[in-house]
Amino acid sequence: MRNIYVKVLGALLTGSVMTLSCTKVNRSDDFPKGDPPPVPGGYTNSSQVAASSLLAYWSFDNNNNESKSNVAGTAVNASSVTGVKGNALRLNSGYVLYPTIPALSTTNGLASCTVSMWVNVANNGSQASLFFCLTQPPAAQTDWLAILNVGAETGRPTTQTNIAFHSWVGSYPGGVRKGGDNINDYGTAGTDFQTTPVANQWAQYIMRYDGAGQFIDLFINNIRVSNNNFRFRNGLGPIISPTPTQVLLGGFPNAATGFNLSPTQSWQAMLTGSIDELRVYGKALTDGEISALFQLEKQGR
């Protein structure tokens, strides 16, 4: 009897060891770094998501250059900090202005588009923050409303943890701007929009514009938070962009950032906060692609 017990116990222990040695399939968003995720589409790295539509990318790992073109910008009050993946851009009431990046300076290349980034920012009680702007050059930009403005209304009270993310899209048929915007605010929280209590922490911020359907949507950490009443922008159509263009990170295109034809508004500030993994796509990413990008970047992939 004792020998049978020992054999059964040994078999159970062996089975336990074998079970523990197997790779666990993690089906939540909280994957340990290095654990292969079950990402729809079979992606194993964020660079694979919509790769053929990726027009511009900033990793901020070694410098502030746009990685695909290696175009460098002029930085004001900028430094490097630890980001979501490697290093990130830190601005202390600062900005970075880039000369023309060819892939982002075409008439119809951003007819539909997606801007994705990770941001770490807080409410400051007085002024709004802009993370990414695609604008005309200073000699042509006469207003802060540019082609793409991806920012947040951080002028809310400093004690408020919810960040009101706000993006503006502009198209220039015949050279005259017409635009639309969306925000996670106004109306009933949980019904009209979703709140985002992400102050002072890293959050993935995605602005997606579908030029065919004429929808502007905002995603925070893989959740669509944009106001349902403002999604459809009838008459905006595919983006027609003036050329040439420039990219401005951290500031509004106004006199404070060298755009002297565009007066600085009292509610506008240069960014105090951090940006990482900035990507611009020449298409409206699908929900599945957005989910994959979030999961992969969150793991540092």
Short mmCIF file of the C-alpha atoms (twelve columns), coordinates in Angstrom:
data_MODEL
# 
_entry.id   MODEL 
# 
loop_
_atom_site.group_PDB 
_atom_site.id 
_atom_site.type_symbol 
_atom_site.label_atom_id 
_atom_site.label_alt_id 
_atom_site.label_comp_id 
_atom_site.label_asym_id 
_atom_site.label_seq_id 
_atom_site.Cartn_x 
_atom_site.Cartn_y 
_atom_site.Cartn_z 
_atom_site.pdbx_PDB_model_num 
ATOM 1   C CA . MET A 1   0.000   0.000  0.000   1 
ATOM 2   C CA . ARG A 2   2.805   2.432  0.918   1 
ATOM 3   C CA . ASN A 3   4.559   1.809  -2.438  1 
ATOM 4   C CA . ILE A 4   1.333   2.575  -4.329  1 
ATOM 5   C CA . TYR A 5   0.907   5.808  -2.339  1 
ATOM 6   C CA . VAL A 6   4.465   6.878  -3.101  1 
ATOM 7   C CA . LYS A 7   3.996   6.215  -6.823  1 
ATOM 8   C CA . VAL A 8   0.730   8.159  -6.963  1 
ATOM 9   C CA . LEU A 9   2.223   11.047 -4.988  1 
ATOM 10  C CA . GLY A 10  5.248   11.122 -7.301  1 
ATOM 11  C CA . ALA A 11  3.026   11.189 -10.341 1 
ATOM 12  C CA . LEU A 12  1.004   14.061 -8.922  1 
ATOM 13  C CA . LEU A 13  4.113   16.061 -8.079  1 
ATOM 14  C CA . THR A 14  5.538   15.458 -11.545 1 
ATOM 15  C CA . GLY A 15  2.274   16.600 -13.111 1 
ATOM 16  C CA . SER A 16  2.298   19.726 -10.963 1 
ATOM 17  C CA . VAL A 17  5.812   20.610 -12.044 1 
ATOM 18  C CA . MET A 18  4.907   20.061 -15.678 1 
ATOM 19  C CA . THR A 19  1.825   22.239 -15.303 1 
ATOM 20  C CA . LEU A 20  3.760   25.058 -13.672 1 
ATOM 21  C CA . SER A 21  6.394   24.984 -16.399 1 
ATOM 22  C CA . CYS A 22  3.860   25.647 -19.164 1 
ATOM 23  C CA . THR A 23  3.447   29.168 -20.578 1 
ATOM 24  C CA . LYS A 24  0.314   30.790 -19.227 1 
ATOM 25  C CA . VAL A 25  -2.015  32.372 -21.763 1 
ATOM 26  C CA . ASN A 26  -2.941  35.777 -20.375 1 
ATOM 27  C CA . ARG A 27  -6.203  37.086 -21.815 1 
ATOM 28  C CA . SER A 28  -6.393  40.438 -20.042 1 
ATOM 29  C CA . ASP A 29  -4.637  43.679 -20.978 1 
ATOM 30  C CA . ASP A 30  -2.200  43.310 -18.079 1 
ATOM 31  C CA . PHE A 31  0.502   41.250 -19.705 1 
ATOM 32  C CA . PRO A 32  3.896   40.939 -18.030 1 
ATOM 33  C CA . LYS A 33  6.575   42.304 -20.321 1 
ATOM 34  C CA . GLY A 34  8.022   39.496 -22.383 1 
ATOM 35  C CA . ASP A 35  4.952   37.259 -22.166 1 
ATOM 36  C CA . PRO A 36  3.695   36.768 -25.758 1 
ATOM 37  C CA . PRO A 37  0.234   38.356 -25.873 1 
ATOM 38  C CA . PRO A 38  -2.840  36.937 -27.602 1 
ATOM 39  C CA . VAL A 39  -3.133  39.968 -29.892 1 
ATOM 40  C CA . PRO A 40  -5.738  39.792 -32.669 1 
ATOM 41  C CA . GLY A 41  -4.146  39.882 -36.073 1 
ATOM 42  C CA . GLY A 42  -1.098  37.904 -35.012 1 
ATOM 43  C CA . TYR A 43  1.038   40.972 -34.250 1 
ATOM 44  C CA . THR A 44  4.100   40.544 -32.060 1 
ATOM 45  C CA . ASN A 45  5.424   44.123 -32.270 1 
ATOM 46  C CA . SER A 46  3.722   47.518 -32.453 1 
ATOM 47  C CA . SER A 47  5.675   48.375 -35.610 1 
ATOM 48  C CA . GLN A 48  3.690   45.696 -37.470 1 
ATOM 49  C CA . VAL A 49  0.313   47.362 -36.911 1 
ATOM 50  C CA . ALA A 50  -0.839  49.047 -40.160 1 
ATOM 51  C CA . ALA A 51  2.827   49.210 -41.163 1 
ATOM 52  C CA . SER A 52  2.132   50.158 -44.791 1 
ATOM 53  C CA . SER A 53  0.092   53.182 -43.638 1 
ATOM 54  C CA . LEU A 54  2.561   54.510 -41.063 1 
ATOM 55  C CA . LEU A 55  3.694   57.927 -42.326 1 
ATOM 56  C CA . ALA A 56  5.669   59.212 -39.349 1 
ATOM 57  C CA . TYR A 57  6.965   57.843 -36.050 1 
ATOM 58  C CA . TRP A 58  8.730   59.324 -33.032 1 
ATOM 59  C CA . SER A 59  10.213  56.840 -30.538 1 
ATOM 60  C CA . PHE A 60  12.130  59.566 -28.604 1 
ATOM 61  C CA . ASP A 61  14.642  56.895 -27.580 1 
ATOM 62  C CA . ASN A 62  17.881  58.477 -28.817 1 
ATOM 63  C CA . ASN A 63  16.743  61.946 -29.890 1 
ATOM 64  C CA . ASN A 64  13.636  63.895 -30.898 1 
ATOM 65  C CA . ASN A 65  13.995  63.163 -34.622 1 
ATOM 66  C CA . GLU A 66  11.098  61.788 -36.642 1 
ATOM 67  C CA . SER A 67  12.382  58.234 -37.116 1 
ATOM 68  C CA . LYS A 68  11.281  57.435 -40.684 1 
ATOM 69  C CA . SER A 69  12.690  60.595 -42.286 1 
ATOM 70  C CA . ASN A 70  15.279  61.424 -39.586 1 
ATOM 71  C CA . VAL A 71  14.043  65.028 -39.712 1 
ATOM 72  C CA . ALA A 72  15.188  66.895 -36.588 1 
ATOM 73  C CA . GLY A 73  13.244  69.609 -34.829 1 
ATOM 74  C CA . THR A 74  14.145  72.747 -32.903 1 
ATOM 75  C CA . ALA A 75  13.405  72.138 -29.231 1 
ATOM 76  C CA . VAL A 76  12.592  74.633 -26.471 1 
ATOM 77  C CA . ASN A 77  12.643  73.488 -22.819 1 
ATOM 78  C CA . ALA A 78  12.836  69.825 -23.799 1 
ATOM 79  C CA . SER A 79  14.494  66.875 -22.087 1 
ATOM 80  C CA . SER A 80  14.361  63.072 -22.010 1 
ATOM 81  C CA . VAL A 81  12.646  60.906 -19.389 1 
ATOM 82  C CA . THR A 82  11.702  57.247 -19.023 1 
ATOM 83  C CA . GLY A 83  8.666   56.511 -21.149 1 
ATOM 84  C CA . VAL A 84  6.299   53.681 -21.955 1 
ATOM 85  C CA . LYS A 85  8.874   52.185 -24.313 1 
ATOM 86  C CA . GLY A 86  12.440  53.345 -23.696 1 
ATOM 87  C CA . ASN A 87  12.709  57.109 -23.382 1 
ATOM 88  C CA . ALA A 88  10.103  59.820 -23.869 1 
ATOM 89  C CA . LEU A 89  10.005  63.528 -24.670 1 
ATOM 90  C CA . ARG A 90  9.569   65.740 -21.614 1 
ATOM 91  C CA . LEU A 91  8.554   69.369 -22.088 1 
ATOM 92  C CA . ASN A 92  8.600   71.956 -19.320 1 
ATOM 93  C CA . SER A 93  6.517   74.787 -20.802 1 
ATOM 94  C CA . GLY A 94  8.194   73.870 -24.072 1 
ATOM 95  C CA . TYR A 95  7.719   72.685 -27.624 1 
ATOM 96  C CA . VAL A 96  9.512   71.142 -30.617 1 
ATOM 97  C CA . LEU A 97  9.024   72.575 -34.124 1 
ATOM 98  C CA . TYR A 98  9.987   70.521 -37.185 1 
ATOM 99  C CA . PRO A 99  10.644  71.577 -40.765 1 
ATOM 100 C CA . THR A 100 8.652   69.851 -43.492 1 
ATOM 101 C CA . ILE A 101 8.379   66.059 -43.164 1 
ATOM 102 C CA . PRO A 102 7.660   64.929 -46.751 1 
ATOM 103 C CA . ALA A 103 5.265   62.081 -45.890 1 
ATOM 104 C CA . LEU A 104 3.065   64.511 -43.931 1 
ATOM 105 C CA . SER A 105 3.116   67.240 -46.563 1 
ATOM 106 C CA . THR A 106 0.830   65.947 -49.326 1 
ATOM 107 C CA . THR A 107 -2.566  67.202 -50.447 1 
ATOM 108 C CA . ASN A 108 -4.515  63.950 -50.006 1 
ATOM 109 C CA . GLY A 109 -2.184  61.756 -47.929 1 
ATOM 110 C CA . LEU A 110 -4.175  62.347 -44.734 1 
ATOM 111 C CA . ALA A 111 -7.692  62.150 -46.226 1 
ATOM 112 C CA . SER A 112 -8.364  59.674 -43.421 1 
ATOM 113 C CA . CYS A 113 -5.811  59.487 -40.643 1 
ATOM 114 C CA . THR A 114 -4.919  58.392 -37.121 1 
ATOM 115 C CA . VAL A 115 -2.605  60.041 -34.598 1 
ATOM 116 C CA . SER A 116 -1.520  57.770 -31.749 1 
ATOM 117 C CA . MET A 117 0.669   58.623 -28.764 1 
ATOM 118 C CA . TRP A 118 1.177   58.100 -25.053 1 
ATOM 119 C CA . VAL A 119 0.898   61.198 -22.885 1 
ATOM 120 C CA . ASN A 120 1.498   62.021 -19.241 1 
ATOM 121 C CA . VAL A 121 -0.070  65.327 -18.227 1 
ATOM 122 C CA . ALA A 122 -2.084  66.938 -15.436 1 
ATOM 123 C CA . ASN A 123 -4.631  69.719 -15.129 1 
ATOM 124 C CA . ASN A 124 -3.044  73.095 -14.422 1 
ATOM 125 C CA . GLY A 125 -6.055  75.240 -13.519 1 
ATOM 126 C CA . SER A 126 -5.679  77.800 -16.295 1 
ATOM 127 C CA . GLN A 127 -4.624  76.745 -19.802 1 
ATOM 128 C CA . ALA A 128 -5.035  74.034 -22.439 1 
ATOM 129 C CA . SER A 129 -2.262  71.796 -23.774 1 
ATOM 130 C CA . LEU A 130 -1.542  70.689 -27.336 1 
ATOM 131 C CA . PHE A 131 0.471   67.517 -27.912 1 
ATOM 132 C CA . PHE A 132 0.595   67.232 -31.719 1 
ATOM 133 C CA . CYS A 133 -0.149  69.769 -34.430 1 
ATOM 134 C CA . LEU A 134 0.127   69.500 -38.214 1 
ATOM 135 C CA . THR A 135 0.160   73.082 -39.430 1 
ATOM 136 C CA . GLN A 136 1.099   75.344 -42.295 1 
ATOM 137 C CA . PRO A 137 4.453   77.136 -41.942 1 
ATOM 138 C CA . PRO A 138 4.630   80.301 -39.802 1 
ATOM 139 C CA . ALA A 139 4.471   82.507 -42.908 1 
ATOM 140 C CA . ALA A 140 1.077   81.016 -43.887 1 
ATOM 141 C CA . GLN A 141 -0.614  79.979 -40.606 1 
ATOM 142 C CA . THR A 142 -2.828  82.862 -39.461 1 
ATOM 143 C CA . ASP A 143 -4.865  81.050 -36.805 1 
ATOM 144 C CA . TRP A 144 -4.230  78.360 -34.163 1 
ATOM 145 C CA . LEU A 145 -6.782  76.054 -35.828 1 
ATOM 146 C CA . ALA A 146 -4.563  73.992 -38.110 1 
ATOM 147 C CA . ILE A 147 -4.937  70.740 -40.072 1 
ATOM 148 C CA . LEU A 148 -4.634  68.424 -37.064 1 
ATOM 149 C CA . ASN A 149 -4.654  69.622 -33.448 1 
ATOM 150 C CA . VAL A 150 -4.495  66.812 -30.870 1 
ATOM 151 C CA . GLY A 151 -4.604  68.120 -27.319 1 
ATOM 152 C CA . ALA A 152 -6.440  68.394 -24.008 1 
ATOM 153 C CA . GLU A 153 -8.331  71.015 -22.018 1 
ATOM 154 C CA . THR A 154 -5.924  70.897 -19.079 1 
ATOM 155 C CA . GLY A 155 -7.157  74.224 -17.713 1 
ATOM 156 C CA . ARG A 156 -9.480  72.357 -15.333 1 
ATOM 157 C CA . PRO A 157 -8.784  72.526 -11.549 1 
ATOM 158 C CA . THR A 158 -5.492  70.947 -10.494 1 
ATOM 159 C CA . THR A 159 -7.343  68.626 -8.103  1 
ATOM 160 C CA . GLN A 160 -9.360  67.105 -10.951 1 
ATOM 161 C CA . THR A 161 -8.009  63.746 -12.127 1 
ATOM 162 C CA . ASN A 162 -10.180 63.573 -15.245 1 
ATOM 163 C CA . ILE A 163 -8.476  64.893 -18.387 1 
ATOM 164 C CA . ALA A 164 -10.722 66.378 -21.075 1 
ATOM 165 C CA . PHE A 165 -9.087  65.262 -24.316 1 
ATOM 166 C CA . HIS A 166 -9.958  67.419 -27.326 1 
ATOM 167 C CA . SER A 167 -8.986  67.128 -30.995 1 
ATOM 168 C CA . TRP A 168 -9.666  69.423 -33.959 1 
ATOM 169 C CA . VAL A 169 -9.543  68.393 -37.645 1 
ATOM 170 C CA . GLY A 170 -9.329  70.835 -40.547 1 
ATOM 171 C CA . SER A 171 -9.692  70.463 -44.309 1 
ATOM 172 C CA . TYR A 172 -8.882  73.174 -46.870 1 
ATOM 173 C CA . PRO A 173 -10.959 72.734 -50.047 1 
ATOM 174 C CA . GLY A 174 -10.298 75.747 -52.226 1 
ATOM 175 C CA . GLY A 175 -7.755  76.950 -49.688 1 
ATOM 176 C CA . VAL A 176 -10.382 77.854 -47.051 1 
ATOM 177 C CA . ARG A 177 -10.467 75.884 -43.794 1 
ATOM 178 C CA . LYS A 178 -13.539 74.010 -42.627 1 
ATOM 179 C CA . GLY A 179 -13.264 71.876 -39.543 1 
ATOM 180 C CA . GLY A 180 -14.750 69.758 -36.808 1 
ATOM 181 C CA . ASP A 181 -13.761 68.549 -33.360 1 
ATOM 182 C CA . ASN A 182 -14.577 66.053 -30.647 1 
ATOM 183 C CA . ILE A 183 -14.033 65.880 -26.897 1 
ATOM 184 C CA . ASN A 184 -14.751 63.560 -23.984 1 
ATOM 185 C CA . ASP A 185 -16.967 66.083 -22.213 1 
ATOM 186 C CA . TYR A 186 -20.383 67.831 -22.407 1 
ATOM 187 C CA . GLY A 187 -23.606 66.008 -21.672 1 
ATOM 188 C CA . THR A 188 -23.999 62.886 -19.568 1 
ATOM 189 C CA . ALA A 189 -20.861 60.996 -18.563 1 
ATOM 190 C CA . GLY A 190 -21.134 57.300 -19.366 1 
ATOM 191 C CA . THR A 191 -23.779 57.953 -22.025 1 
ATOM 192 C CA . ASP A 192 -22.632 60.829 -24.209 1 
ATOM 193 C CA . PHE A 193 -18.929 60.348 -23.457 1 
ATOM 194 C CA . GLN A 194 -16.545 58.461 -21.179 1 
ATOM 195 C CA . THR A 195 -14.464 60.105 -18.465 1 
ATOM 196 C CA . THR A 196 -10.695 59.611 -18.315 1 
ATOM 197 C CA . PRO A 197 -9.213  59.940 -14.790 1 
ATOM 198 C CA . VAL A 198 -5.616  59.632 -16.027 1 
ATOM 199 C CA . ALA A 199 -3.963  62.804 -14.699 1 
ATOM 200 C CA . ASN A 200 -0.270  62.348 -13.819 1 
ATOM 201 C CA . GLN A 201 -0.011  58.920 -15.416 1 
ATOM 202 C CA . TRP A 202 0.778   57.479 -18.822 1 
ATOM 203 C CA . ALA A 203 -2.230  56.993 -21.092 1 
ATOM 204 C CA . GLN A 204 -2.492  56.085 -24.748 1 
ATOM 205 C CA . TYR A 205 -4.308  58.829 -26.678 1 
ATOM 206 C CA . ILE A 206 -5.569  58.130 -30.205 1 
ATOM 207 C CA . MET A 207 -7.369  60.521 -32.527 1 
ATOM 208 C CA . ARG A 208 -8.952  58.770 -35.510 1 
ATOM 209 C CA . TYR A 209 -10.551 60.556 -38.437 1 
ATOM 210 C CA . ASP A 210 -12.544 58.579 -40.994 1 
ATOM 211 C CA . GLY A 211 -12.750 60.846 -44.025 1 
ATOM 212 C CA . ALA A 212 -15.236 58.637 -45.856 1 
ATOM 213 C CA . GLY A 213 -17.668 58.330 -42.953 1 
ATOM 214 C CA . GLN A 214 -16.777 61.795 -41.596 1 
ATOM 215 C CA . PHE A 215 -16.309 60.559 -38.031 1 
ATOM 216 C CA . ILE A 216 -13.873 61.977 -35.456 1 
ATOM 217 C CA . ASP A 217 -13.179 59.596 -32.572 1 
ATOM 218 C CA . LEU A 218 -10.930 59.697 -29.513 1 
ATOM 219 C CA . PHE A 219 -9.607  56.629 -27.715 1 
ATOM 220 C CA . ILE A 220 -7.935  56.521 -24.305 1 
ATOM 221 C CA . ASN A 221 -6.316  53.223 -23.321 1 
ATOM 222 C CA . ASN A 222 -8.263  51.301 -25.972 1 
ATOM 223 C CA . ILE A 223 -11.651 52.749 -24.933 1 
ATOM 224 C CA . ARG A 224 -13.602 55.058 -27.227 1 
ATOM 225 C CA . VAL A 225 -14.282 58.095 -25.052 1 
ATOM 226 C CA . SER A 226 -15.343 60.695 -27.638 1 
ATOM 227 C CA . ASN A 227 -18.716 62.413 -27.399 1 
ATOM 228 C CA . ASN A 228 -21.353 60.523 -29.382 1 
ATOM 229 C CA . ASN A 229 -23.097 63.788 -30.274 1 
ATOM 230 C CA . PHE A 230 -19.995 65.226 -31.974 1 
ATOM 231 C CA . ARG A 231 -18.664 62.168 -33.832 1 
ATOM 232 C CA . PHE A 232 -20.332 62.753 -37.199 1 
ATOM 233 C CA . ARG A 233 -19.031 65.858 -38.981 1 
ATOM 234 C CA . ASN A 234 -21.283 66.121 -42.003 1 
ATOM 235 C CA . GLY A 235 -19.695 68.149 -44.801 1 
ATOM 236 C CA . LEU A 236 -16.104 67.855 -43.598 1 
ATOM 237 C CA . GLY A 237 -15.219 65.015 -45.972 1 
ATOM 238 C CA . PRO A 238 -11.728 63.666 -46.652 1 
ATOM 239 C CA . ILE A 239 -8.973  66.001 -45.470 1 
ATOM 240 C CA . ILE A 240 -7.535  68.208 -48.200 1 
ATOM 241 C CA . SER A 241 -4.279  69.554 -46.841 1 
ATOM 242 C CA . PRO A 242 -2.438  72.720 -47.846 1 
ATOM 243 C CA . THR A 243 1.252   72.210 -48.490 1 
ATOM 244 C CA . PRO A 244 3.900   72.504 -47.287 1 
ATOM 245 C CA . THR A 245 3.234   71.520 -43.680 1 
ATOM 246 C CA . GLN A 246 5.210   71.414 -40.448 1 
ATOM 247 C CA . VAL A 247 4.813   69.439 -37.224 1 
ATOM 248 C CA . LEU A 248 4.667   71.195 -33.861 1 
ATOM 249 C CA . LEU A 249 4.807   69.181 -30.643 1 
ATOM 250 C CA . GLY A 250 3.766   70.706 -27.334 1 
ATOM 251 C CA . GLY A 251 2.533   74.081 -28.515 1 
ATOM 252 C CA . PHE A 252 -0.259  75.777 -30.407 1 
ATOM 253 C CA . PRO A 253 0.728   77.423 -33.705 1 
ATOM 254 C CA . ASN A 254 0.702   80.945 -32.333 1 
ATOM 255 C CA . ALA A 255 3.045   83.838 -31.634 1 
ATOM 256 C CA . ALA A 256 4.426   82.097 -28.539 1 
ATOM 257 C CA . THR A 257 5.880   79.316 -30.725 1 
ATOM 258 C CA . GLY A 258 7.049   81.538 -33.599 1 
ATOM 259 C CA . PHE A 259 3.821   81.714 -35.635 1 
ATOM 260 C CA . ASN A 260 3.635   85.489 -35.515 1 
ATOM 261 C CA . LEU A 261 0.577   85.809 -37.765 1 
ATOM 262 C CA . SER A 262 -1.460  83.778 -35.266 1 
ATOM 263 C CA . PRO A 263 -2.208  85.656 -32.015 1 
ATOM 264 C CA . THR A 264 -1.699  83.724 -28.781 1 
ATOM 265 C CA . GLN A 265 -4.973  83.095 -26.944 1 
ATOM 266 C CA . SER A 266 -5.085  83.530 -23.163 1 
ATOM 267 C CA . TRP A 267 -6.189  79.906 -22.672 1 
ATOM 268 C CA . GLN A 268 -3.250  78.435 -24.619 1 
ATOM 269 C CA . ALA A 269 -0.021  77.211 -23.029 1 
ATOM 270 C CA . MET A 270 3.109   75.414 -24.089 1 
ATOM 271 C CA . LEU A 271 3.115   71.856 -22.797 1 
ATOM 272 C CA . THR A 272 4.302   70.785 -19.396 1 
ATOM 273 C CA . GLY A 273 4.136   67.020 -19.690 1 
ATOM 274 C CA . SER A 274 5.539   64.025 -21.560 1 
ATOM 275 C CA . ILE A 275 4.921   62.342 -24.935 1 
ATOM 276 C CA . ASP A 276 6.031   58.901 -26.126 1 
ATOM 277 C CA . GLU A 277 5.506   56.531 -29.082 1 
ATOM 278 C CA . LEU A 278 3.975   59.100 -31.427 1 
ATOM 279 C CA . ARG A 279 2.672   57.658 -34.698 1 
ATOM 280 C CA . VAL A 280 0.790   59.208 -37.619 1 
ATOM 281 C CA . TYR A 281 -1.052  56.924 -40.037 1 
ATOM 282 C CA . GLY A 282 -2.531  57.759 -43.415 1 
ATOM 283 C CA . LYS A 283 -5.691  55.763 -42.659 1 
ATOM 284 C CA . ALA A 284 -8.361  55.406 -40.000 1 
ATOM 285 C CA . LEU A 285 -7.148  52.477 -37.911 1 
ATOM 286 C CA . THR A 286 -9.710  49.766 -37.230 1 
ATOM 287 C CA . ASP A 287 -10.833 49.047 -33.667 1 
ATOM 288 C CA . GLY A 288 -8.815  45.814 -33.841 1 
ATOM 289 C CA . GLU A 289 -5.655  47.665 -34.878 1 
ATOM 290 C CA . ILE A 290 -6.129  50.183 -32.089 1 
ATOM 291 C CA . SER A 291 -6.551  47.370 -29.561 1 
ATOM 292 C CA . ALA A 292 -3.425  45.598 -30.816 1 
ATOM 293 C CA . LEU A 293 -1.376  48.803 -30.739 1 
ATOM 294 C CA . PHE A 294 -2.436  49.489 -27.149 1 
ATOM 295 C CA . GLN A 295 -1.648  45.994 -25.908 1 
ATOM 296 C CA . LEU A 296 1.724   45.825 -27.631 1 
ATOM 297 C CA . GLU A 297 2.959   49.279 -26.663 1 
ATOM 298 C CA . LYS A 298 1.784   48.762 -23.096 1 
ATOM 299 C CA . GLN A 299 4.141   45.787 -22.914 1 
ATOM 300 C CA . GLY A 300 7.032   47.691 -24.459 1 
ATOM 301 C CA . ARG A 301 6.783   45.773 -27.725 1 
# 
